[in-house]
Amino acid sequence: MATVLIADDEKNIRASVQRLFELEGHRALLAADGEDALGLLRREDVDLLVIDLKMPKRDGFSVLQEMTALGLDAPVIVLTGHGSIEKAVEAVKQGAHDFIEKPPDPDRLMLSARNALALAVLKRENRELRGVLAARNPLVGESGAMQALRREIARAAGSPSTVLITGENGTGKELVARAVHEGSARRDGPFVAVNCAALPADLFESELFGHEKGAFTGALSRRAGRFERAQGGTLFLDEIGEIPPPLQAKLLRVLDTMTVERLGGERPFRVDARVIVATNRDLGAAMTSGAFRQDLYYRLAVLPIVVPPLRDRRDDLPALAAHFLDLARREGVTRARGFSEEALRLLLDHDFPGNVRELRNLVERLALQAAGETISEAETRAVQPAPPPAPAQAPPPATRRAGGEIVASRKPTLKEILEETERTALRTALERNRWQMAKTARELGLERSHLYKKLKALGITPPAD
């Protein structure tokens, strides 16, 4: 059941429209002028407004403008008298869902109302979904680097220009692109993401620009490209540095003209999509080597944003770890609610070359394996790569062979360090699971046969009974 506000100065119209909605099980509110309508809109949770344009005190246009100022987004159906079609069309341009001539045809009015209510539900679900995504992937942190990044995002969101996002793998470049989209005037439009590195060169044009039926072998029907699908919204081209040079010229032409021609098509057509791109490559070096076009670079880098690596925002690490752990707990995969001081210190000591993505994956593994409500130092050591050994402060101690020859003690190789780390992690998991092989294999994400092979290779044997 929906709450419908009917605003019209003609009593008979109000009564007839009221009956139509009440027969369908909806709740109807009535207003005889624009002031009454606004009062009800402020007090009631209205799902649909059916309003006449010509009313005393405030006309329909004034009500529409005030709704926008108040942030009210209920769909609006305009009732208009004969000869006022131009004004009704203007109302639609200002955001009304539809207009219907008076006296309204019952079937026509109820069909329009059902469509308007269904569209409102879709928009609400879309907002809720964006809220869920934002909760899963927020821009967590209050470090100076993060505050500067938020300012850059706000600046880019307020502009229609192309954005170039650069940063290392795992820093959250797509998250930044989504934040720019969500803060822009295109937030209600689609956000279409494309990983350019994953597109085969022979399918690149078809994926981005679309194709007509029969354009090539296997083109059995017309297919819209990513530019078309991003109509009214944002197209995010990730790993832009991986596009082969011959295709860069075609992309540049589309960006310059914002017109697209499908493969096999004869007529180019305009597209309306804001373009954001990202890369972890050094495009300056790529331009020097000829791997990336200079004119395309300058077309893309109108608004550059650099996403800082985690090592440059280390103050944010505790908040990020707590956020990822909270996500895991809310999804029901762990009882853990926090980290011990020693566990957090181990995380802070790690370099995280994989940046925020590596931290998230590590916290998810810790959450799965945590035995209690606090993740311990031992549990963290079991899954965290060992930090590199500190540089020696003095020459290594000498050792004497049996024959009396003095030699320097040997430092472990990288292979030996990794093997010892893996040996420690396996022993910890086995002891936690009381040497139950099937349970340990499941915990570590290994096949049981693979676990046995690793134990044999690392010289790990069960304790004697």
N, C-alpha and C positions, 0 to 999 in steps of 0.2 A: 504494500500500500504506500502511495506517495502522498505528500501534502502539496496541494495545488492552490496557488493564490490567483483569484480571478479579479482583475481590476478593470472596471468599466462603469461609466456614469449612466448607462442605460440599464434600468432595473430588469427588464425582460431578458436582455442578453445575459446579464449575470445569472439570472435564475435558470435559463435554459442550459448554459454551459455548466453550471453547478450540477444539474441533474445528470448530464452526460458523464461527468467524472465520478459522481457518487454511485451511479449504476455499475461502474467498473471497479468499485470498492475503494476508491481514493477518498481522502479527506479534502474538503473544499473550504477555503477561506475567501471572504468577499470584501472588496474595497470599492467605494464609489468615486474615489478620486486619487490623484497621485500621492497626496500627503498620507492618506490612510494606508495606501499600498506600502509606502516606505516604512511607516510605523510597524506594520505587520512583518515586513522583511527583517526589521531589526530585532523583533521579539520572537519570531517563529523560525523554525528550521524548515524553510520552504524548498521543495524539490523542483518545482516548475512554476513559472509565472506566465499567465495568459493576460495580456494587457492591451488596452485600447490606446492608440496614440493621442487622441483628442480627449482630454479630461480637464476638469477645473482644478485650480490650485497648482497642480504640477501635471505637465503632459507626460506621455510615455517616454519621450526622448530624455527629459529631465530625470525620470526614474532610472533609466538605463545608465545615464552618466553617474548618478549617485551610487548605484550598485557597484559600478567599477571602482569608484573612490573608496567604497566600504570593503572592497575585496569579496563581494558576494558573487558567486559564479553559477547560480541556478540558471538553467536554460530558460529562454524567453520565447514565447510565441506571440507575435503582434497581431491584433485584430485591427483591420483598417476598413474604412468606408470606401464605396465606389469612387474612383477618381483620385484616390490618395496613394496609388501604387508607388509612385516615385518616393514618397516619404517612407513607405514601408521598406522599400529596397534600401534606403539610406539607413534604416534601423538595423537591417541585417548586416550591413557593412560595419555597424557599430557593435556587432556582437550578438544580435538576436538570432535564434535558431531558424525561425521560419516566419512567414506572414500569411494570413488568411483573410479573405474579404468577408465583410459582414453582410447579412447574417451568416455565421459560419456553417458550412456543410458538416453535419455530425461525423460522418465517416472520415472526411478529410481532416478534421480537427483531431480526432482520436488517433488516427494513424500518425500524424505529426507529433502528437504528445508522446505516443509510445516510442517513437524514434528518438525524441529529445531525451526522454528518461533513460533509455538504453545507452545513449551516448554519454550521458552524465555518469552512469555507472562505470562505463569503460574508463572515462577520465579519472574518476576517483580511484579505481583499481590501479591505474597507471601511476597515480601519485603515491599510492600505498606501496607499490612495487619499487618505485624509485626510493621511497623511504627505507625499505628493507635493504636495497642495494647500498644505500648510503650508510646504513648501520653496519653492514658487513665490511665496507671498504671506506671508512672515513679518513679524512686527512687528520690523523691523530698527531698531537704534539704541539708544544708551545715554545720550542726553541726559536732562536732568532732566524735560523734558516727557514723554518716552517712558516713563521709569520711573514717573512719576505715572499715566500712562495704563494701564500694566500693573497697577498696584495697583487702579485702578478696575475693570478687567476681572476681576481675581481676586475682588473684592468682589461684583460682579454675578454671576459664575459660581456663587458659593456660595449664591445666593438664588433662589427661584422667582419673584420679582416681575418685573413688566414693566420693560423698559429703554428709555429714550429716548436715542438717540445723535444728537448734533448736530455739525455741522462743515461746512466749505466743500466744494465739489465737488473730488473727486480726493484727499481726505485718507485714504480707506480705511475708510469707515464700515461697509461690508459685511464687510471683513476683521475689524474689531473685533467685529461681531455673531457671526461664525463663531468667533472666539476665545472669546467668552463661552459659546457653545454647546459647544465642544470641552472647555472646562474645567468644564462642569456635569455633573450626574448624568444628563442626557439625551444625553450624547455619542454613545451607540449608537443613538439615534433619528434620524429624518430631520431635515435642515435644509432648510426650504422657503422660498425667497426670492421675493418678489413686488415688482415695480416698480409702485407705485400710479399713478405719473404715466403709465405706458404702458397702463393699463386704461381702455377707453372707459367712460363713466359707465353706459351701458345694460348693460354686461357685468360690472360690478363685483360685484354681488351673486352672480351665477352663478359667477364665478371664486373668490370667497372662500368662499361658503357652499354651492355646488353647486346642482344642479337635478334634478328628476325628469323622466322621459320625458314629452314633451308639454307641459312648463311654458310654452313659448313656441315660436314658429316656428323650426324648426331644431333643437329639442331632441329628437333622435331616440332618445336613451337616457339613462338615469340617469348623472349625472356627479358625482363627488366633488369638493368644493371644497377650497381650499388648507388650511383649518382641519382638515379630515378627513385630508388627506395628511400633515399635520404631527403626527398622533397619536403621542404618546409622545416627541415631539421638540420642535423650535423652529420657529415661524413668524416670518419676518423680513419686515416691511412697510417697504420702502424708499420714500422720498419721501412720507411720511405726510401732509405738509402739502398735497399736491395732491388729497386726497380732497374731493369736493364736499360742502358742508354737509349736504344731505339724507341722504347716506350715512354721515356721521359719527355720527348718532344710532343707526343700525343697528349700526355697529361698536361703539359704546359699550355697547349692550345685550348684545351677544355677550361682550364683555370682562367685563362685570359678572356674567353668569350662566354663562359658558363653555358655553352651549347654542347650537346652530345648527339652523336649519330650512331645508332646501333649498327653492329656488324651486319652487312647485307641490307641496310636501310638506305633510303634515297633522300630523306629529308632530315636535316639536323633540327633539334628542338631545344628550347631553353630549359635549364634546370635551376632550381632555387635551393641550394644546399650550402651551408657554411662548412668550410674545409679546415680540419685540424690534422696535422701530421706529426709523427714522432719517429725518432731514431736513436740508436745507441752508437751509431758510427760517427766518426770525425768527418763531417761533410766538407770541411775545409781541405783536408788531405785528399778526399775523394775528388774534389774539383781540380786540385793540382794534378792528380794522376789522370784526369779525364774520365773517371768513372761516374761523375755526377755533373750535370749541366749547371753552369754558373747562373744562367738566366732563370732556371727553375728554382735554384736555391733562393735567389733574391725574391722570386714570386712567392715562395713559401714562408720565408723568414720575416714577414711583416711584423709579427708580434712574437719574438722568441721567448721561450720559458725554459729555464734550466732547472731540472729536478735534482736536488742535492742527494748524494749517496748517504747511506745510514751513518757512515763514519763521521760525516760532517754535521750530524744532528744526533749525536750519541745521547744527549740529555733526554731525547724522546723515547729511547729504547724501553725504559721501565713501563711507560704508559702504553706503548705499542704491545709489549708482551702481555700486559694485563688485559688489554682489549682483545687480543687473539685468544687468550685463555678463557675470557668471559664468553666469547662466541662459542667455543667448544663446549663449555658448560651448559649454555642455553640450548645447544643442539643435543644434549643428553649423552655426550661421549665421555664425560669425565665428572668426578666429584671435586676435582681440584679447584680451589678458589684463589690461590696465590702462590708465590714463590718464597722459599726461605731466603734469608739475606745472602747465604753462601751461593745458592743457586743463581740468584740475580747477579751476584758478582761475577760468576762464571760467564753469564751471558754478556755482561758489560766488557769482559776481557776478550771476548771473541771479536775478530775483525769483520765478520759477515760480508765477505766479498759478493755474496748473492743479494745483499741489501735486504729490504723489507720482506721480499718474497722468501728469502732463506730463513729469516726470523720467524715468519708465520709458519712455514713448514716445520721448523724445529719445535715451536710451541705446540703445534698439533700433535707431533710425535710424543712430546712430553705429556700432554694431556691424556693421550691414549694409554700411556704406561704408568701414570701416576697411581700410587697405591692409596693415598689419602687425600686430605683437603689441601695439603701444602706440598708443592713439588720440592724435593730435597736436592741437596748438592750431589749425592750419589746418583740419583735419577738423571740429573742434568749431565753429569760426566759420562753416563752410559750412552747417551745419544749425541752429545756434542763433540765435534772434532777437537782434538787436543790443540791448544795454542802452540805456536812455534816456540821452541826452547829459547830462553833468554841468551843473549850473546855472552860468551865467556868473559869473565873479568880478569882471569889470570891463565897462564898456560896450563894445559891439562896435566894432572899429576903423572909422574913417570912410574912405570912398572918394570920389574926386573924379571927377565926370563930365567929359566933353570940354568942356562949356560952362563948367566951373569950379564948378558947384554941388556942394556937399558933402552926401552922404546917408549914412545908416547902412547897413552891409551887411545883407542880408536873411538871416534864419535859414531853414533848410530846413523845408518842411512835413512833416507825418506821412506823407503820400503819397510824397513824395520820399525820405524815410528808408527806407520799406518797399521802394520800388522799388530803391534802391541795395543794400539787404540781399539782395533776390531776385537782382539782377544779379550780385552777388559770389558767391552760392551757385551759380548756374547756371554762371558762368565756371569756378569751382573744379571742379565736377562734369565739365564738358566737357574741361578740361585733364587731369583724372585719367583720363578715358576716351579721350584723344587725339582729341577732337572726333568720336567715333563716335556719331551721333545715336541709333541704335537702342539701343545699350548704355546711353547716358546716360538716355534716356527710361525704360528698364526700372529703372535704379537709382533714379530719382526718383519712380517710380510714375506716370508720365505717358504719355498717348498720344503717339506721335511727332508727329502733326499738331499736338497741343496744345503740345508743346515748340517746334516751329517758330514757332507764333504768338507764344509768349512771347519768343522770341529777337528776333523782328521788333519787337514792342511795346517791348522794352527796348533796342533798338538794338545788339544783340550780333551781330557778324559773325565768321565763321571767319577765322583768320589767313591772310595771303597766303602762297602756296606759295613 
